[in-house]
Amino acid sequence: MIDHAAVTAALLAWYGVARRDLPWRRTADPYRIWVSEIMLQQTQVATVIPYYERFLRRFPDVCALAAANLDEMLALWQGLGYYARARHLHAAARIVCERHGGQLPADPGALRALPGIGEYTAGAIASIAYGVRTPAIDGNVVRVLCRLTDESRPPASKDAKAALREHALALLPNDGAGALNQALMELGATVCTPGMPDCVRCPVREHCLAHARGTQTQRPLAVPRPQVPVRDLATAVIEREGRLLIVRRVPSGLLGGLWETPGSDLPEGVSSAKAATEALGALLGMNIRVGEHLATIRHAYTHFRVVVRAYRCQAVGEPRPGGLWDACHWLAPGELDAYGLTGVTTRLLAVVQWAGSGLLL
């Protein structure tokens, strides 16, 4: 049996002296807390901090973000990855300004109704910014709770999720729910880490059932991961008068709203220039002649990996993008920072010679 009151007291005392000094912990502004929570999804703290600070300098409040052009926002987000987060943040900001008077609602249900805000993020904003007594259960908190209670079921199972939420709610004090939620997150991020937890430094070690039973390295229960598929793609480096052709992906779907050099999936087992010519020409509505192979970029996404072969190409006619793309642009060397590029395109342009590359031609 877990003594929830004792665990809560120990966690809050520990958090008061051990918590990291992070920019989003210096504010109670719901907008800034929201931005930090969205950026921190699937992304390490050290990576987020410079993006967070730069983002808030440009968009200091929710209505400044709502008024922004999506291309400009994506350009600031470039390199942070998981771009659907940025599109949802932008869409939600417009809703907040149009329907909520520029103020994020405090109610977790109303927060969950906004694009890109799920149960965890709603709980984090509501508890940290408004003091609402509601759990905020992210991956770090799941790990802490599984060890604290020695949960032996897969944490994503219906029964385990319900049990973990019940424990998280029981830990919340009537006043200070935000601090307790952050204490759980901080413990998971710095002490109760994946693999081998640092039990010696843990403030709730004496209450932890997994520690008492020696099962802490077996919690949460590991679930085998499926094999990650690999896709083969070709992409074209097409220049005219010192400008590079880029195309914009349609707003919905993977990498929506970002710009890239035009590319296409290749038929399974095929990596020839001829296949690239046919695929790219059909997508762009241009007569394309594929030349030398310039580089091969390997890139990982959440659920698959890609191998992208880049070719220098010559093209006749004007591009008429369709399908995956809704716009095109001939990029000048000085415009790189103004366009949000995909990660593959950013990596490609860093190693491939073109007018804006800065590489010796």
Secondary structure as UniProt FT lines:
FT   HELIX           4..18
FT   HELIX           23..26
FT   HELIX           30..40
FT   TURN            41..42
FT   HELIX           45..58
FT   HELIX           62..66
FT   HELIX           70..77
FT   TURN            78..79
FT   HELIX           84..99
FT   TURN            101..102
FT   HELIX           108..112
FT   TURN            115..116
FT   HELIX           119..130
FT   HELIX           139..149
FT   TURN            155..156
FT   HELIX           158..171
FT   HELIX           177..190
FT   HELIX           199..201
FT   TURN            203..204
FT   HELIX           205..207
FT   HELIX           209..213
FT   HELIX           216..218
FT   STRAND          230..240
FT   TURN            241..242
FT   STRAND          243..249
FT   TURN            254..257
FT   STRAND          259..260
FT   STRAND          263..265
FT   TURN            268..269
FT   HELIX           273..284
FT   STRAND          287..300
FT   STRAND          305..316
FT   TURN            323..324
FT   STRAND          325..331
FT   HELIX           333..338
FT   HELIX           343..351
FT   TURN            355..356
//
